[in-house]
Amino acid sequence: MLTGVVGYIRWAYYTAAQLEGYTVTRNKAGTVWSLTAMVVLSDAFKMAQRPLTFVATHKKGEWRFPIVSLTVDLNSRLTATLGPPEPQRTP
């Protein structure tokens, strides 16, 4: 499980949404990754584009996950299915 305070959804180098209180989990078989978070800022046009990537920064770089599918409910709660993490980037 990966949790954090601030995360981003990116389309190319654009920020499509800013997230708060995210949680990334993986099923027991290790094949399905899931994301839940609250959307605090978003751009509807950019969120409709593909491919989208979930980005979570940390002290030594960032974790990046391709987004397979996502939904945002009326309360701004985002739920997404993620692909496996991309190799970590360091500054």
PDB file as gemmi writes it, atoms N, CA and C in Angstrom:
CRYST1    1.000    1.000    1.000  90.00  90.00  90.00 P 1                      
ATOM      1  N   MET A   1       0.842  -1.173   0.000  1.00  0.00           N  
ATOM      2  CA  MET A   1       0.000   0.000   0.000  1.00  0.00           C  
ATOM      3  C   MET A   1       0.888   1.237   0.000  1.00  0.00           C  
ATOM      4  N   LEU A   2       0.463   2.217  -0.781  1.00  0.00           N  
ATOM      5  CA  LEU A   2       1.164   3.496  -0.881  1.00  0.00           C  
ATOM      6  C   LEU A   2       0.146   4.581  -0.571  1.00  0.00           C  
ATOM      7  N   THR A   3       0.459   5.439   0.392  1.00  0.00           N  
ATOM      8  CA  THR A   3      -0.452   6.528   0.742  1.00  0.00           C  
ATOM      9  C   THR A   3       0.303   7.839   0.731  1.00  0.00           C  
ATOM     10  N   GLY A   4      -0.446   8.912   0.529  1.00  0.00           N  
ATOM     11  CA  GLY A   4       0.188  10.218   0.525  1.00  0.00           C  
ATOM     12  C   GLY A   4      -0.838  11.326   0.604  1.00  0.00           C  
ATOM     13  N   VAL A   5      -0.336  12.538   0.736  1.00  0.00           N  
ATOM     14  CA  VAL A   5      -1.195  13.698   0.900  1.00  0.00           C  
ATOM     15  C   VAL A   5      -1.539  14.322  -0.449  1.00  0.00           C  
ATOM     16  N   VAL A   6      -0.551  14.536  -1.323  1.00  0.00           N  
ATOM     17  CA  VAL A   6      -0.778  15.208  -2.597  1.00  0.00           C  
ATOM     18  C   VAL A   6      -0.268  14.335  -3.744  1.00  0.00           C  
ATOM     19  N   GLY A   7      -1.095  14.188  -4.772  1.00  0.00           N  
ATOM     20  CA  GLY A   7      -0.722  13.466  -5.983  1.00  0.00           C  
ATOM     21  C   GLY A   7      -1.286  14.202  -7.183  1.00  0.00           C  
ATOM     22  N   TYR A   8      -0.907  13.758  -8.366  1.00  0.00           N  
ATOM     23  CA  TYR A   8      -1.319  14.440  -9.594  1.00  0.00           C  
ATOM     24  C   TYR A   8      -1.716  13.427 -10.651  1.00  0.00           C  
ATOM     25  N   ILE A   9      -2.619  13.839 -11.524  1.00  0.00           N  
ATOM     26  CA  ILE A   9      -2.894  13.099 -12.743  1.00  0.00           C  
ATOM     27  C   ILE A   9      -2.343  13.957 -13.869  1.00  0.00           C  
ATOM     28  N   ARG A  10      -1.500  13.348 -14.678  1.00  0.00           N  
ATOM     29  CA  ARG A  10      -0.857  14.085 -15.759  1.00  0.00           C  
ATOM     30  C   ARG A  10      -1.292  13.532 -17.111  1.00  0.00           C  
ATOM     31  N   TRP A  11      -1.450  14.456 -18.040  1.00  0.00           N  
ATOM     32  CA  TRP A  11      -1.613  14.126 -19.450  1.00  0.00           C  
ATOM     33  C   TRP A  11      -0.417  14.762 -20.135  1.00  0.00           C  
ATOM     34  N   ALA A  12       0.481  13.935 -20.638  1.00  0.00           N  
ATOM     35  CA  ALA A  12       1.777  14.396 -21.145  1.00  0.00           C  
ATOM     36  C   ALA A  12       2.458  15.172 -20.019  1.00  0.00           C  
ATOM     37  N   TYR A  13       2.830  16.416 -20.222  1.00  0.00           N  
ATOM     38  CA  TYR A  13       3.451  17.182 -19.136  1.00  0.00           C  
ATOM     39  C   TYR A  13       2.464  18.141 -18.476  1.00  0.00           C  
ATOM     40  N   TYR A  14       1.180  18.092 -18.876  1.00  0.00           N  
ATOM     41  CA  TYR A  14       0.143  18.935 -18.280  1.00  0.00           C  
ATOM     42  C   TYR A  14      -0.428  18.279 -17.025  1.00  0.00           C  
ATOM     43  N   THR A  15      -0.800  19.086 -16.041  1.00  0.00           N  
ATOM     44  CA  THR A  15      -1.501  18.570 -14.873  1.00  0.00           C  
ATOM     45  C   THR A  15      -2.989  18.575 -15.186  1.00  0.00           C  
ATOM     46  N   ALA A  16      -3.600  17.386 -15.210  1.00  0.00           N  
ATOM     47  CA  ALA A  16      -5.031  17.256 -15.479  1.00  0.00           C  
ATOM     48  C   ALA A  16      -5.838  17.373 -14.189  1.00  0.00           C  
ATOM     49  N   ALA A  17      -5.247  16.940 -13.062  1.00  0.00           N  
ATOM     50  CA  ALA A  17      -5.945  17.025 -11.775  1.00  0.00           C  
ATOM     51  C   ALA A  17      -4.939  16.989 -10.636  1.00  0.00           C  
ATOM     52  N   GLN A  18      -5.306  17.635  -9.545  1.00  0.00           N  
ATOM     53  CA  GLN A  18      -4.538  17.557  -8.311  1.00  0.00           C  
ATOM     54  C   GLN A  18      -5.369  16.758  -7.320  1.00  0.00           C  
ATOM     55  N   LEU A  19      -4.727  15.817  -6.642  1.00  0.00           N  
ATOM     56  CA  LEU A  19      -5.407  14.911  -5.730  1.00  0.00           C  
ATOM     57  C   LEU A  19      -4.920  15.111  -4.308  1.00  0.00           C  
ATOM     58  N   GLU A  20      -5.788  14.818  -3.354  1.00  0.00           N  
ATOM     59  CA  GLU A  20      -5.413  14.828  -1.941  1.00  0.00           C  
ATOM     60  C   GLU A  20      -5.818  13.506  -1.316  1.00  0.00           C  
ATOM     61  N   GLY A  21      -5.038  13.065  -0.351  1.00  0.00           N  
ATOM     62  CA  GLY A  21      -5.363  11.873   0.417  1.00  0.00           C  
ATOM     63  C   GLY A  21      -5.461  10.629  -0.433  1.00  0.00           C  
ATOM     64  N   TYR A  22      -4.436  10.348  -1.246  1.00  0.00           N  
ATOM     65  CA  TYR A  22      -4.497   9.193  -2.134  1.00  0.00           C  
ATOM     66  C   TYR A  22      -4.033   7.910  -1.450  1.00  0.00           C  
ATOM     67  N   THR A  23      -4.558   6.807  -1.948  1.00  0.00           N  
ATOM     68  CA  THR A  23      -4.144   5.475  -1.515  1.00  0.00           C  
ATOM     69  C   THR A  23      -4.035   4.594  -2.749  1.00  0.00           C  
ATOM     70  N   VAL A  24      -2.884   3.947  -2.909  1.00  0.00           N  
ATOM     71  CA  VAL A  24      -2.670   2.993  -3.993  1.00  0.00           C  
ATOM     72  C   VAL A  24      -2.546   1.615  -3.351  1.00  0.00           C  
ATOM     73  N   THR A  25      -3.342   0.678  -3.831  1.00  0.00           N  
ATOM     74  CA  THR A  25      -3.296  -0.689  -3.315  1.00  0.00           C  
ATOM     75  C   THR A  25      -3.094  -1.671  -4.468  1.00  0.00           C  
ATOM     76  N   ARG A  26      -2.689  -2.876  -4.105  1.00  0.00           N  
ATOM     77  CA  ARG A  26      -2.491  -3.945  -5.084  1.00  0.00           C  
ATOM     78  C   ARG A  26      -3.201  -5.182  -4.567  1.00  0.00           C  
ATOM     79  N   ASN A  27      -3.828  -5.951  -5.461  1.00  0.00           N  
ATOM     80  CA  ASN A  27      -4.513  -7.163  -5.006  1.00  0.00           C  
ATOM     81  C   ASN A  27      -3.491  -8.208  -4.555  1.00  0.00           C  
ATOM     82  N   LYS A  28      -3.961  -9.271  -3.914  1.00  0.00           N  
ATOM     83  CA  LYS A  28      -3.053 -10.281  -3.356  1.00  0.00           C  
ATOM     84  C   LYS A  28      -2.203 -10.960  -4.412  1.00  0.00           C  
ATOM     85  N   ALA A  29      -2.747 -11.110  -5.617  1.00  0.00           N  
ATOM     86  CA  ALA A  29      -1.987 -11.740  -6.700  1.00  0.00           C  
ATOM     87  C   ALA A  29      -0.946 -10.788  -7.288  1.00  0.00           C  
ATOM     88  N   GLY A  30      -1.055  -9.501  -6.950  1.00  0.00           N  
ATOM     89  CA  GLY A  30      -0.093  -8.521  -7.437  1.00  0.00           C  
ATOM     90  C   GLY A  30      -0.318  -8.105  -8.879  1.00  0.00           C  
ATOM     91  N   THR A  31      -1.517  -8.346  -9.392  1.00  0.00           N  
ATOM     92  CA  THR A  31      -1.778  -8.069 -10.799  1.00  0.00           C  
ATOM     93  C   THR A  31      -2.623  -6.824 -11.046  1.00  0.00           C  
ATOM     94  N   VAL A  32      -3.388  -6.376 -10.047  1.00  0.00           N  
ATOM     95  CA  VAL A  32      -4.269  -5.225 -10.224  1.00  0.00           C  
ATOM     96  C   VAL A  32      -3.919  -4.150  -9.201  1.00  0.00           C  
ATOM     97  N   TRP A  33      -3.632  -2.952  -9.690  1.00  0.00           N  
ATOM     98  CA  TRP A  33      -3.344  -1.801  -8.841  1.00  0.00           C  
ATOM     99  C   TRP A  33      -4.558  -0.885  -8.861  1.00  0.00           C  
ATOM    100  N   SER A  34      -4.905  -0.300  -7.709  1.00  0.00           N  
ATOM    101  CA  SER A  34      -6.061   0.587  -7.601  1.00  0.00           C  
ATOM    102  C   SER A  34      -5.664   1.876  -6.898  1.00  0.00           C  
ATOM    103  N   LEU A  35      -6.346   2.957  -7.255  1.00  0.00           N  
ATOM    104  CA  LEU A  35      -6.112   4.269  -6.675  1.00  0.00           C  
ATOM    105  C   LEU A  35      -7.433   4.839  -6.194  1.00  0.00           C  
ATOM    106  N   THR A  36      -7.439   5.398  -4.979  1.00  0.00           N  
ATOM    107  CA  THR A  36      -8.569   6.189  -4.498  1.00  0.00           C  
ATOM    108  C   THR A  36      -8.001   7.506  -3.972  1.00  0.00           C  
ATOM    109  N   ALA A  37      -8.739   8.595  -4.200  1.00  0.00           N  
ATOM    110  CA  ALA A  37      -8.281   9.920  -3.775  1.00  0.00           C  
ATOM    111  C   ALA A  37      -9.425  10.912  -3.915  1.00  0.00           C  
ATOM    112  N   MET A  38      -9.216  12.090  -3.341  1.00  0.00           N  
ATOM    113  CA  MET A  38     -10.140  13.201  -3.521  1.00  0.00           C  
ATOM    114  C   MET A  38      -9.555  14.150  -4.570  1.00  0.00           C  
ATOM    115  N   VAL A  39     -10.390  14.568  -5.514  1.00  0.00           N  
ATOM    116  CA  VAL A  39      -9.970  15.532  -6.531  1.00  0.00           C  
ATOM    117  C   VAL A  39     -10.203  16.930  -5.971  1.00  0.00           C  
ATOM    118  N   VAL A  40      -9.151  17.755  -5.927  1.00  0.00           N  
ATOM    119  CA  VAL A  40      -9.306  19.120  -5.420  1.00  0.00           C  
ATOM    120  C   VAL A  40      -9.296  20.153  -6.542  1.00  0.00           C  
ATOM    121  N   LEU A  41      -8.563  19.886  -7.605  1.00  0.00           N  
ATOM    122  CA  LEU A  41      -8.547  20.743  -8.795  1.00  0.00           C  
ATOM    123  C   LEU A  41      -8.494  19.839 -10.015  1.00  0.00           C  
ATOM    124  N   SER A  42      -9.228  20.204 -11.074  1.00  0.00           N  
ATOM    125  CA  SER A  42      -9.137  19.399 -12.288  1.00  0.00           C  
ATOM    126  C   SER A  42      -9.508  20.221 -13.507  1.00  0.00           C  
ATOM    127  N   ASP A  43      -9.051  19.764 -14.654  1.00  0.00           N  
ATOM    128  CA  ASP A  43      -9.365  20.353 -15.947  1.00  0.00           C  
ATOM    129  C   ASP A  43     -10.095  19.264 -16.735  1.00  0.00           C  
ATOM    130  N   ALA A  44     -11.379  19.473 -17.003  1.00  0.00           N  
ATOM    131  CA  ALA A  44     -12.212  18.456 -17.641  1.00  0.00           C  
ATOM    132  C   ALA A  44     -11.665  18.031 -19.000  1.00  0.00           C  
ATOM    133  N   PHE A  45     -11.170  18.979 -19.787  1.00  0.00           N  
ATOM    134  CA  PHE A  45     -10.615  18.639 -21.099  1.00  0.00           C  
ATOM    135  C   PHE A  45      -9.411  17.710 -20.959  1.00  0.00           C  
ATOM    136  N   LYS A  46      -8.487  18.072 -20.090  1.00  0.00           N  
ATOM    137  CA  LYS A  46      -7.276  17.259 -19.919  1.00  0.00           C  
ATOM    138  C   LYS A  46      -7.594  15.903 -19.314  1.00  0.00           C  
ATOM    139  N   MET A  47      -8.572  15.833 -18.412  1.00  0.00           N  
ATOM    140  CA  MET A  47      -8.958  14.547 -17.807  1.00  0.00           C  
ATOM    141  C   MET A  47      -9.587  13.606 -18.837  1.00  0.00           C  
ATOM    142  N   ALA A  48     -10.126  14.158 -19.937  1.00  0.00           N  
ATOM    143  CA  ALA A  48     -10.745  13.337 -20.979  1.00  0.00           C  
ATOM    144  C   ALA A  48      -9.730  12.801 -21.985  1.00  0.00           C  
ATOM    145  N   GLN A  49      -8.493  13.280 -21.920  1.00  0.00           N  
ATOM    146  CA  GLN A  49      -7.458  12.851 -22.858  1.00  0.00           C  
ATOM    147  C   GLN A  49      -6.829  11.532 -22.409  1.00  0.00           C  
ATOM    148  N   ARG A  50      -6.105  10.906 -23.314  1.00  0.00           N  
ATOM    149  CA  ARG A  50      -5.382   9.680 -23.003  1.00  0.00           C  
ATOM    150  C   ARG A  50      -4.021   9.739 -23.658  1.00  0.00           C  
ATOM    151  N   PRO A  51      -2.984   9.163 -23.125  1.00  0.00           N  
ATOM    152  CA  PRO A  51      -2.946   8.424 -21.865  1.00  0.00           C  
ATOM    153  C   PRO A  51      -2.780   9.370 -20.674  1.00  0.00           C  
ATOM    154  N   LEU A  52      -3.324   8.944 -19.548  1.00  0.00           N  
ATOM    155  CA  LEU A  52      -3.171   9.669 -18.286  1.00  0.00           C  
ATOM    156  C   LEU A  52      -2.247   8.879 -17.372  1.00  0.00           C  
ATOM    157  N   THR A  53      -1.557   9.583 -16.497  1.00  0.00           N  
ATOM    158  CA  THR A  53      -0.621   8.959 -15.564  1.00  0.00           C  
ATOM    159  C   THR A  53      -0.840   9.528 -14.175  1.00  0.00           C  
ATOM    160  N   PHE A  54      -0.873   8.651 -13.165  1.00  0.00           N  
ATOM    161  CA  PHE A  54      -0.907   9.097 -11.780  1.00  0.00           C  
ATOM    162  C   PHE A  54       0.528   9.275 -11.313  1.00  0.00           C  
ATOM    163  N   VAL A  55       0.823  10.435 -10.710  1.00  0.00           N  
ATOM    164  CA  VAL A  55       2.175  10.756 -10.252  1.00  0.00           C  
ATOM    165  C   VAL A  55       2.132  11.088  -8.765  1.00  0.00           C  
ATOM    166  N   ALA A  56       2.965  10.400  -7.996  1.00  0.00           N  
ATOM    167  CA  ALA A  56       3.113  10.668  -6.568  1.00  0.00           C  
ATOM    168  C   ALA A  56       4.580  10.989  -6.314  1.00  0.00           C  
ATOM    169  N   THR A  57       4.848  12.198  -5.868  1.00  0.00           N  
ATOM    170  CA  THR A  57       6.232  12.598  -5.623  1.00  0.00           C  
ATOM    171  C   THR A  57       6.673  12.188  -4.223  1.00  0.00           C  
ATOM    172  N   HIS A  58       7.972  11.990  -4.070  1.00  0.00           N  
ATOM    173  CA  HIS A  58       8.578  11.712  -2.767  1.00  0.00           C  
ATOM    174  C   HIS A  58       9.960  12.350  -2.744  1.00  0.00           C  
ATOM    175  N   LYS A  59      10.649  12.255  -1.627  1.00  0.00           N  
ATOM    176  CA  LYS A  59      11.925  12.961  -1.444  1.00  0.00           C  
ATOM    177  C   LYS A  59      12.967  12.637  -2.503  1.00  0.00           C  
ATOM    178  N   LYS A  60      12.986  11.412  -2.978  1.00  0.00           N  
ATOM    179  CA  LYS A  60      14.031  10.992  -3.906  1.00  0.00           C  
ATOM    180  C   LYS A  60      13.553  10.882  -5.351  1.00  0.00           C  
ATOM    181  N   GLY A  61      12.349  11.363  -5.653  1.00  0.00           N  
ATOM    182  CA  GLY A  61      11.865  11.279  -7.036  1.00  0.00           C  
ATOM    183  C   GLY A  61      10.355  11.216  -7.082  1.00  0.00           C  
ATOM    184  N   GLU A  62       9.834  10.279  -7.888  1.00  0.00           N  
ATOM    185  CA  GLU A  62       8.397  10.132  -8.013  1.00  0.00           C  
ATOM    186  C   GLU A  62       8.032   8.721  -8.444  1.00  0.00           C  
ATOM    187  N   TRP A  63       6.829   8.312  -8.066  1.00  0.00           N  
ATOM    188  CA  TRP A  63       6.248   7.068  -8.552  1.00  0.00           C  
ATOM    189  C   TRP A  63       5.269   7.443  -9.634  1.00  0.00           C  
ATOM    190  N   ARG A  64       5.253   6.682 -10.736  1.00  0.00           N  
ATOM    191  CA  ARG A  64       4.355   6.949 -11.857  1.00  0.00           C  
ATOM    192  C   ARG A  64       3.627   5.658 -12.225  1.00  0.00           C  
ATOM    193  N   PHE A  65       2.308   5.768 -12.350  1.00  0.00           N  
ATOM    194  CA  PHE A  65       1.467   4.632 -12.715  1.00  0.00           C  
ATOM    195  C   PHE A  65       0.602   5.026 -13.907  1.00  0.00           C  
ATOM    196  N   PRO A  66       0.574   4.249 -14.981  1.00  0.00           N  
ATOM    197  CA  PRO A  66      -0.364   4.544 -16.066  1.00  0.00           C  
ATOM    198  C   PRO A  66      -1.792   4.274 -15.585  1.00  0.00           C  
ATOM    199  N   ILE A  67      -2.732   5.112 -15.987  1.00  0.00           N  
ATOM    200  CA  ILE A  67      -4.131   4.933 -15.597  1.00  0.00           C  
ATOM    201  C   ILE A  67      -4.840   4.151 -16.694  1.00  0.00           C  
ATOM    202  N   VAL A  68      -5.421   3.016 -16.290  1.00  0.00           N  
ATOM    203  CA  VAL A  68      -6.160   2.162 -17.221  1.00  0.00           C  
ATOM    204  C   VAL A  68      -7.594   2.656 -17.356  1.00  0.00           C  
ATOM    205  N   SER A  69      -8.232   2.942 -16.237  1.00  0.00           N  
ATOM    206  CA  SER A  69      -9.596   3.481 -16.234  1.00  0.00           C  
ATOM    207  C   SER A  69      -9.796   4.291 -14.963  1.00  0.00           C  
ATOM    208  N   LEU A  70     -10.745   5.255 -15.014  1.00  0.00           N  
ATOM    209  CA  LEU A  70     -11.004   6.050 -13.818  1.00  0.00           C  
ATOM    210  C   LEU A  70     -12.436   6.562 -13.828  1.00  0.00           C  
ATOM    211  N   THR A  71     -12.933   6.819 -12.625  1.00  0.00           N  
ATOM    212  CA  THR A  71     -14.239   7.446 -12.441  1.00  0.00           C  
ATOM    213  C   THR A  71     -14.115   8.470 -11.319  1.00  0.00           C  
ATOM    214  N   VAL A  72     -14.905   9.517 -11.422  1.00  0.00           N  
ATOM    215  CA  VAL A  72     -14.989  10.528 -10.377  1.00  0.00           C  
ATOM    216  C   VAL A  72     -16.465  10.678 -10.045  1.00  0.00           C  
ATOM    217  N   ASP A  73     -16.823  10.483  -8.768  1.00  0.00           N  
ATOM    218  CA  ASP A  73     -18.232  10.584  -8.381  1.00  0.00           C  
ATOM    219  C   ASP A  73     -18.622  12.037  -8.095  1.00  0.00           C  
ATOM    220  N   LEU A  74     -19.865  12.248  -7.737  1.00  0.00           N  
ATOM    221  CA  LEU A  74     -20.373  13.601  -7.496  1.00  0.00           C  
ATOM    222  C   LEU A  74     -19.732  14.285  -6.300  1.00  0.00           C  
ATOM    223  N   ASN A  75     -19.129  13.508  -5.395  1.00  0.00           N  
ATOM    224  CA  ASN A  75     -18.444  14.061  -4.224  1.00  0.00           C  
ATOM    225  C   ASN A  75     -16.949  14.262  -4.472  1.00  0.00           C  
ATOM    226  N   SER A  76     -16.534  14.217  -5.733  1.00  0.00           N  
ATOM    227  CA  SER A  76     -15.129  14.405  -6.145  1.00  0.00           C  
ATOM    228  C   SER A  76     -14.217  13.280  -5.683  1.00  0.00           C  
ATOM    229  N   ARG A  77     -14.759  12.110  -5.422  1.00  0.00           N  
ATOM    230  CA  ARG A  77     -13.961  10.946  -5.044  1.00  0.00           C  
ATOM    231  C   ARG A  77     -13.547  10.214  -6.308  1.00  0.00           C  
ATOM    232  N   LEU A  78     -12.249  10.068  -6.515  1.00  0.00           N  
ATOM    233  CA  LEU A  78     -11.718   9.398  -7.693  1.00  0.00           C  
ATOM    234  C   LEU A  78     -11.385   7.954  -7.355  1.00  0.00           C  
ATOM    235  N   THR A  79     -11.754   7.055  -8.245  1.00  0.00           N  
ATOM    236  CA  THR A  79     -11.380   5.651  -8.170  1.00  0.00           C  
ATOM    237  C   THR A  79     -10.794   5.274  -9.521  1.00  0.00           C  
ATOM    238  N   ALA A  80      -9.617   4.657  -9.517  1.00  0.00           N  
ATOM    239  CA  ALA A  80      -8.962   4.321 -10.781  1.00  0.00           C  
ATOM    240  C   ALA A  80      -8.308   2.955 -10.717  1.00  0.00           C  
ATOM    241  N   THR A  81      -8.229   2.319 -11.867  1.00  0.00           N  
ATOM    242  CA  THR A  81      -7.436   1.099 -12.034  1.00  0.00           C  
ATOM    243  C   THR A  81      -6.143   1.527 -12.706  1.00  0.00           C  
ATOM    244  N   LEU A  82      -5.028   1.083 -12.138  1.00  0.00           N  
ATOM    245  CA  LEU A  82      -3.711   1.487 -12.621  1.00  0.00           C  
ATOM    246  C   LEU A  82      -2.974   0.321 -13.249  1.00  0.00           C  
ATOM    247  N   GLY A  83      -2.064   0.628 -14.139  1.00  0.00           N  
ATOM    248  CA  GLY A  83      -1.135  -0.364 -14.641  1.00  0.00           C  
ATOM    249  C   GLY A  83       0.020  -0.477 -13.658  1.00  0.00           C  
ATOM    250  N   PRO A  84       0.944  -1.398 -13.892  1.00  0.00           N  
ATOM    251  CA  PRO A  84       2.097  -1.527 -12.992  1.00  0.00           C  
ATOM    252  C   PRO A  84       2.938  -0.248 -12.997  1.00  0.00           C  
ATOM    253  N   PRO A  85       3.617   0.030 -11.875  1.00  0.00           N  
ATOM    254  CA  PRO A  85       4.407   1.257 -11.792  1.00  0.00           C  
ATOM    255  C   PRO A  85       5.532   1.298 -12.809  1.00  0.00           C  
ATOM    256  N   GLU A  86       5.793   2.498 -13.308  1.00  0.00           N  
ATOM    257  CA  GLU A  86       6.928   2.698 -14.209  1.00  0.00           C  
ATOM    258  C   GLU A  86       8.196   2.776 -13.369  1.00  0.00           C  
ATOM    259  N   PRO A  87       9.352   2.571 -13.960  1.00  0.00           N  
ATOM    260  CA  PRO A  87      10.593   2.706 -13.197  1.00  0.00           C  
ATOM    261  C   PRO A  87      10.675   4.092 -12.547  1.00  0.00           C  
ATOM    262  N   GLN A  88      11.213   4.138 -11.321  1.00  0.00           N  
ATOM    263  CA  GLN A  88      11.286   5.395 -10.584  1.00  0.00           C  
ATOM    264  C   GLN A  88      12.249   6.369 -11.237  1.00  0.00           C  
ATOM    265  N   ARG A  89      11.864   7.648 -11.159  1.00  0.00           N  
ATOM    266  CA  ARG A  89      12.710   8.729 -11.653  1.00  0.00           C  
ATOM    267  C   ARG A  89      13.312   9.455 -10.454  1.00  0.00           C  
ATOM    268  N   THR A  90      14.537   9.844 -10.571  1.00  0.00           N  
ATOM    269  CA  THR A  90      15.181  10.595  -9.497  1.00  0.00           C  
ATOM    270  C   THR A  90      15.590  11.955 -10.025  1.00  0.00           C  
ATOM    271  N   PRO A  91      15.583  12.974  -9.144  1.00  0.00           N  
ATOM    272  CA  PRO A  91      15.938  14.321  -9.606  1.00  0.00           C  
ATOM    273  C   PRO A  91      17.382  14.434 -10.042  1.00  0.00           C  
TER     274      PRO A  91                                                      
END                                                                             
